[in-house]
Amino acid sequence: MAAKKTFLLRVDPAMWDQLEAWAADEFRSVNGQVEYVLKEALQQRRGWHRGAEQAEPPQRPPAPQGTPT
């Protein structure tokens, strides 16, 4: 298993309290809850899956041909 990246995240104390309560409701640590929320957001955005960090992002469709500029 690849090592996880570490980074510092500064949050408002009120946001921390909300994250802490939410994590406790889900039986997770705050770190685990933040990771879960980020994964959910990525899945909604572009279908994240394990190993996606090596995959290329989806390409945008080409612009229609013959449109006046």
N, CA, C and O of each residue as an XYZ file, in Angstrom:
276
protein
N       0.843     -1.170      0.000
C       0.000      0.000      0.000
C       0.890      1.235      0.000
O       1.856      1.301      0.760
N       0.580      2.197     -0.829
C       1.358      3.425     -0.923
C       1.175      4.264      0.332
O       0.111      4.264      0.951
N       2.232      4.977      0.693
C       2.157      5.855      1.861
C       1.208      7.012      1.585
O       1.115      7.497      0.458
N       0.514      7.444      2.610
C      -0.406      8.571      2.459
C       0.372      9.872      2.573
O       1.382      9.944      3.273
N      -0.101     10.885      1.887
C       0.482     12.217      1.959
C       0.018     12.893      3.246
O      -1.098     12.658      3.710
N       0.860     13.713      3.806
C       0.529     14.465      5.009
C       0.484     15.940      4.660
O       1.353     16.439      3.944
N      -0.532     16.647      5.164
C      -0.594     18.086      4.963
C      -1.333     18.727      6.125
O      -2.125     18.089      6.818
N      -1.051     20.000      6.314
C      -1.672     20.758      7.386
C      -2.942     21.414      6.874
O      -2.947     21.999      5.791
N      -4.005     21.323      7.634
C      -5.275     21.939      7.272
C      -5.727     22.796      8.435
O      -5.959     22.290      9.533
N      -5.851     24.077      8.202
C      -6.332     24.983      9.242
C      -7.832     25.192      9.061
O      -8.292     25.534      7.972
N      -8.583     24.986     10.128
C     -10.029     25.167     10.076
C     -10.485     26.020     11.256
O      -9.842     26.064     12.304
N     -11.583     26.675     11.057
C     -12.220     27.472     12.096
C     -12.600     26.547     13.257
O     -13.015     25.413     13.019
N     -12.468     27.006     14.506
C     -12.838     26.153     15.645
C     -14.281     25.640     15.587
O     -14.548     24.508     15.990
N     -15.200     26.449     15.097
C     -16.593     25.993     14.988
C     -16.710     24.873     13.949
O     -17.474     23.926     14.135
N     -15.953     24.985     12.859
C     -15.965     23.923     11.841
C     -15.367     22.646     12.424
O     -15.868     21.549     12.175
N     -14.296     22.792     13.202
C     -13.679     21.626     13.837
C     -14.687     20.914     14.737
O     -14.788     19.687     14.715
N     -15.425     21.680     15.521
C     -16.429     21.093     16.405
C     -17.469     20.306     15.614
O     -17.871     19.215     16.018
N     -17.899     20.865     14.489
C     -18.881     20.179     13.644
C     -18.291     18.903     13.043
O     -18.951     17.863     13.015
N     -17.046     18.984     12.560
C     -16.387     17.798     12.001
C     -16.208     16.718     13.064
O     -16.415     15.533     12.803
N     -15.825     17.139     14.255
C     -15.618     16.199     15.346
C     -16.921     15.481     15.707
O     -16.928     14.266     15.903
N     -18.016     16.229     15.793
C     -19.309     15.627     16.104
C     -19.765     14.690     14.988
O     -20.265     13.597     15.255
N     -19.590     15.120     13.740
C     -19.982     14.289     12.590
C     -19.169     13.005     12.579
O     -19.716     11.922     12.371
N     -17.867     13.122     12.802
C     -16.998     11.946     12.823
C     -17.433     10.984     13.925
O     -17.483      9.774     13.705
N     -17.744     11.505     15.093
C     -18.186     10.649     16.198
C     -19.488      9.931     15.843
O     -19.657      8.759     16.179
N     -20.399     10.616     15.174
C     -21.661      9.997     14.744
C     -21.418      8.829     13.804
O     -22.171      7.855     13.806
N     -20.364      8.927     13.001
C     -20.047      7.901     12.002
C     -18.996      6.906     12.506
O     -18.551      6.038     11.755
N     -18.601      7.033     13.782
C     -17.584      6.164     14.381
C     -16.254      6.237     13.628
O     -15.610      5.220     13.371
N     -15.853      7.479     13.277
C     -14.579      7.717     12.591
C     -13.785      8.757     13.374
O     -14.330      9.478     14.209
N     -12.487      8.818     13.087
C     -11.675      9.929     13.576
C     -11.986     11.139     12.699
O     -12.581     10.998     11.631
N     -11.586     12.316     13.146
C     -11.792     13.509     12.311
C     -11.020     13.350     11.008
O     -11.532     13.684      9.940
N      -9.792     12.843     11.088
C      -9.002     12.619      9.875
C      -9.726     11.662      8.924
O      -9.808     11.912      7.721
N     -10.245     10.574      9.471
C     -10.978      9.618      8.650
C     -12.228     10.226      8.040
O     -12.579      9.922      6.900
N     -12.895     11.079      8.790
C     -14.109     11.728      8.278
C     -13.772     12.683      7.138
O     -14.464     12.710      6.120
N     -12.711     13.465      7.310
C     -12.305     14.404      6.251
C     -11.934     13.626      4.990
O     -12.313     14.019      3.887
N     -11.201     12.535      5.145
C     -10.832     11.709      3.993
C     -12.080     11.135      3.318
O     -12.163     11.108      2.090
N     -13.035     10.683      4.105
C     -14.286     10.144      3.566
C     -15.046     11.205      2.766
O     -15.516     10.941      1.659
N     -15.158     12.399      3.337
C     -15.887     13.488      2.674
C     -15.187     13.869      1.365
O     -15.849     14.108      0.355
N     -13.866     13.924      1.380
C     -13.126     14.255      0.152
C     -13.327     13.181     -0.925
O     -13.512     13.506     -2.098
N     -13.290     11.913     -0.533
C     -13.515     10.831     -1.505
C     -14.911     10.915     -2.108
O     -15.086     10.746     -3.315
N     -15.911     11.181     -1.252
C     -17.285     11.315     -1.745
C     -17.390     12.460     -2.751
O     -18.033     12.319     -3.792
N     -16.765     13.586     -2.443
C     -16.807     14.734     -3.351
C     -16.124     14.402     -4.681
O     -16.613     14.793     -5.741
N     -15.008     13.688     -4.632
C     -14.316     13.311     -5.870
C     -15.132     12.314     -6.683
O     -15.148     12.380     -7.912
N     -15.804     11.398     -6.008
C     -16.655     10.443     -6.732
C     -17.766     11.173     -7.459
O     -18.081     10.838     -8.601
N     -18.358     12.154     -6.825
C     -19.434     12.916     -7.471
C     -18.889     13.745     -8.620
O     -19.573     13.940     -9.625
N     -17.674     14.229     -8.483
C     -17.092     15.099     -9.506
C     -16.673     14.323    -10.748
O     -17.019     14.713    -11.863
N     -15.936     13.236    -10.574
C     -15.441     12.525    -11.743
C     -15.261     11.030    -11.560
O     -14.481     10.409    -12.282
N     -15.948     10.461    -10.635
C     -15.899      9.011    -10.486
C     -14.574      8.511     -9.966
O     -13.978      7.615    -10.565
N     -14.091      9.070     -8.859
C     -12.839      8.643     -8.260
C     -12.893      7.174     -7.892
O     -13.931      6.655     -7.481
N     -11.768      6.521     -8.044
C     -11.623      5.164     -7.555
C     -10.175      4.966     -7.157
O      -9.300      5.714     -7.594
N      -9.918      3.976     -6.341
C      -8.552      3.725     -5.889
C      -7.667      3.519     -7.109
O      -8.011      2.755     -8.010
N      -6.537      4.197     -7.137
C      -5.642      4.127     -8.279
C      -5.885      5.247     -9.272
O      -5.164      5.355    -10.264
N      -6.890      6.085     -9.027
C      -7.220      7.165     -9.958
C      -6.117      8.197    -10.029
O      -6.026      8.941    -11.006
N      -5.261      8.255     -8.990
C      -4.205      9.247     -9.014
C      -3.232      9.020    -10.162
O      -2.515      9.942    -10.550
N      -3.192      7.798    -10.718
C      -2.325      7.530    -11.845
C      -3.050      7.689    -13.178
O      -2.415      7.755    -14.231
N      -4.356      7.748    -13.132
C      -5.126      7.882    -14.365
C      -5.148      9.334    -14.819
O      -5.065     10.251    -14.003
N      -5.260      9.532    -16.109
C      -5.359     10.884    -16.636
C      -6.771     11.410    -16.420
O      -7.730     10.641    -16.471
N      -6.911     12.724    -16.178
C      -8.250     13.279    -16.016
C      -9.030     13.180    -17.317
O      -8.434     13.157    -18.394
N     -10.357     13.120    -17.232
C     -11.150     13.025    -18.451
C     -10.945     14.254    -19.330
O     -10.777     15.369    -18.836
N     -10.963     14.029    -20.634
C     -10.770     15.113    -21.593
C     -12.099     15.805    -21.874
O     -13.156     15.176    -21.887
N     -12.020     17.112    -22.098
C     -13.223     17.846    -22.473
C     -13.541     17.546    -23.942
O     -12.624     17.344    -24.739
N     -14.803     17.514    -24.301
C     -15.144     17.248    -25.706
C     -14.640     18.396    -26.571
O     -14.583     19.539    -26.116
N     -14.272     18.099    -27.826
C     -13.779     19.161    -28.701
C     -14.891     20.154    -29.023
O     -16.075     19.817    -29.015
N     -14.478     21.380    -29.304
C     -15.439     22.426    -29.677
C     -16.093     22.045    -31.002
O     -15.451     21.424    -31.849
N     -17.350     22.407    -31.191
C     -18.028     22.114    -32.462
C     -17.286     22.767    -33.625
O     -16.774     23.880    -33.505
N     -17.237     22.064    -34.740
C     -16.562     22.568    -35.934
C     -17.505     23.483    -36.714
O     -18.721     23.291    -36.720
N     -16.923     24.465    -37.359
C     -17.700     25.330    -38.252
C     -18.509     26.392    -37.554
O     -19.401     26.976    -38.168
N     -18.235     26.666    -36.301
C     -18.971     27.726    -35.624
C     -18.288     29.053    -35.909
O     -17.059     29.123    -35.899
N     -19.060     30.113    -36.163
C     -18.448     31.408    -36.443
C     -17.758     31.965    -35.194
O     -18.223     31.769    -34.071
N     -16.644     32.661    -35.413
C     -15.914     33.260    -34.293
C     -16.023     34.751    -34.305
O     -15.468     35.417    -33.432
